[in-house]
Amino acid sequence: MLNALQVFTTVVVGVMVGVEFSVAFVINRILDALPGDSGQLGRAHGGRMLGAVMPFWYIGSLVLVAVWAVAGWGDRGAGLVVTAGALLIVSVLMSVLLLVPINNRSKTWTAENRPADWKEQGDRWDRYHYVRVAVIIGAFALLVAALV
């Protein structure tokens, strides 16, 4: 049963890393290259869509890692799992304190109502997101290392 939990948790966190990596280095670059307001409107839609899903995914991943840490306490690799959990806590705190406030504003923006500094806010979100992606990649790598 523990093996199934370990694999399931690693897959859930790994897919989350893939989605967030894709947002940072593929989707947002594509949206930024679109003409006119299309990119900003696309980001607003993405903020609404992923903003509804990601809280459950981040918290769910953290819960799965915590269950793994408790169930596997004393096993080889338990320290790696605990450290991965700590990194996921950092990612949740970053999300709540830094990224979500910007996302909550930007997901309602249209060409008619966006603030003058909308690009700067988007750039700030991107910078925070790059750091968050690095943090969750670290957590994922630790989970994979704990498996082997």
Legacy VTK file of the C-alpha trace (Angstrom):
# vtk DataFile Version 3.0
C-alpha trace
ASCII
DATASET POLYDATA
POINTS 148 float
0.000 0.000 0.000
2.840 2.396 0.836
4.406 1.764 -2.572
1.165 2.728 -4.308
0.952 5.916 -2.219
4.548 6.779 -3.068
4.054 6.315 -6.791
0.688 8.104 -6.830
2.092 11.057 -4.866
5.114 11.329 -7.122
2.929 11.275 -10.238
0.528 13.910 -8.830
3.400 16.229 -7.896
5.189 15.522 -11.180
2.168 16.413 -13.286
1.707 19.598 -11.244
5.348 20.483 -11.933
4.773 19.837 -15.639
1.730 22.096 -15.766
3.445 24.909 -13.878
6.622 24.563 -15.962
4.512 24.715 -19.106
2.722 27.844 -17.885
6.038 29.539 -17.100
8.063 28.604 -20.145
5.562 27.774 -22.892
2.011 29.067 -22.433
2.868 32.540 -21.155
5.534 33.001 -23.856
2.958 32.082 -26.510
0.373 34.430 -24.990
2.907 37.261 -24.750
3.643 36.920 -28.474
0.008 37.337 -29.519
-1.019 40.659 -31.054
-2.948 43.359 -29.264
-4.874 42.438 -26.136
-5.070 38.746 -26.953
-2.223 37.756 -24.644
-3.578 39.667 -21.671
-7.056 38.240 -22.241
-5.580 34.749 -22.521
-3.700 35.196 -19.270
-6.888 36.405 -17.578
-8.731 33.304 -18.773
-5.852 31.066 -17.663
-5.885 32.779 -14.286
-9.560 31.998 -13.864
-9.246 28.407 -15.043
-6.046 27.377 -13.259
-6.852 29.580 -10.278
-9.849 27.349 -9.618
-7.878 24.085 -9.843
-4.407 24.773 -8.500
-5.310 25.396 -4.822
-6.692 21.867 -4.593
-3.708 20.466 -6.468
-1.128 22.212 -4.277
-2.871 21.373 -1.002
-3.659 17.851 -2.206
-0.014 17.295 -3.114
1.072 18.542 0.281
-1.412 16.238 2.034
-0.222 13.248 -0.006
3.414 14.011 0.858
2.504 14.386 4.552
0.725 11.010 4.528
3.754 9.457 2.805
6.079 10.983 5.407
4.003 9.629 8.296
3.407 6.206 6.743
7.049 5.839 5.755
8.581 7.314 8.893
11.796 5.489 9.701
12.171 4.170 6.158
15.104 5.043 3.969
14.321 8.333 2.227
11.913 9.661 4.876
14.072 12.756 5.339
13.833 13.480 1.626
10.049 13.226 1.785
9.885 15.581 4.770
12.133 18.067 2.951
9.924 17.792 -0.151
6.939 18.544 2.086
8.714 21.609 3.466
9.329 22.835 -0.083
5.667 22.301 -0.931
4.743 24.365 2.138
7.020 27.112 0.802
5.259 26.881 -2.575
1.826 27.177 -0.943
2.942 30.172 1.108
4.428 31.798 -1.997
1.187 31.190 -3.833
-1.042 32.642 -1.132
1.164 35.607 -0.246
2.667 36.573 -3.614
0.972 35.028 -6.639
-2.718 34.745 -5.744
-3.179 38.465 -4.988
-1.839 39.371 -8.443
-3.809 36.573 -10.091
-7.043 37.639 -8.379
-6.641 41.114 -9.815
-5.458 40.118 -13.283
-8.107 37.480 -13.948
-10.752 40.204 -14.090
-8.850 42.547 -16.395
-10.076 43.480 -19.829
-8.741 46.081 -22.236
-11.222 48.539 -20.734
-10.538 48.066 -17.021
-6.917 47.007 -16.604
-4.630 49.308 -14.602
-1.811 51.304 -16.146
0.801 49.031 -14.548
-0.768 45.767 -15.733
2.383 44.672 -17.572
4.565 45.296 -14.525
2.172 43.273 -12.373
2.249 40.466 -14.929
6.053 40.545 -15.000
6.138 40.411 -11.189
3.786 37.391 -11.248
6.089 35.719 -13.778
9.176 36.279 -11.612
7.474 34.850 -8.527
6.174 31.961 -10.603
9.682 31.096 -11.856
10.849 30.809 -8.250
7.803 28.726 -7.319
8.461 26.397 -10.256
12.046 25.933 -9.060
10.771 25.143 -5.554
8.276 22.513 -6.732
10.855 20.992 -9.105
13.065 20.594 -6.045
10.228 18.916 -4.143
9.558 16.578 -7.066
13.245 15.669 -7.381
13.383 14.829 -3.671
10.317 12.588 -3.977
11.875 10.763 -6.917
15.123 10.356 -4.961
13.145 8.985 -2.019
11.693 6.309 -4.281
15.097 4.987 -5.295
LINES 1 149
148 0 1 2 3 4 5 6 7 8 9 10 11 12 13 14 15 16 17 18 19 20 21 22 23 24 25 26 27 28 29 30 31 32 33 34 35 36 37 38 39 40 41 42 43 44 45 46 47 48 49 50 51 52 53 54 55 56 57 58 59 60 61 62 63 64 65 66 67 68 69 70 71 72 73 74 75 76 77 78 79 80 81 82 83 84 85 86 87 88 89 90 91 92 93 94 95 96 97 98 99 100 101 102 103 104 105 106 107 108 109 110 111 112 113 114 115 116 117 118 119 120 121 122 123 124 125 126 127 128 129 130 131 132 133 134 135 136 137 138 139 140 141 142 143 144 145 146 147
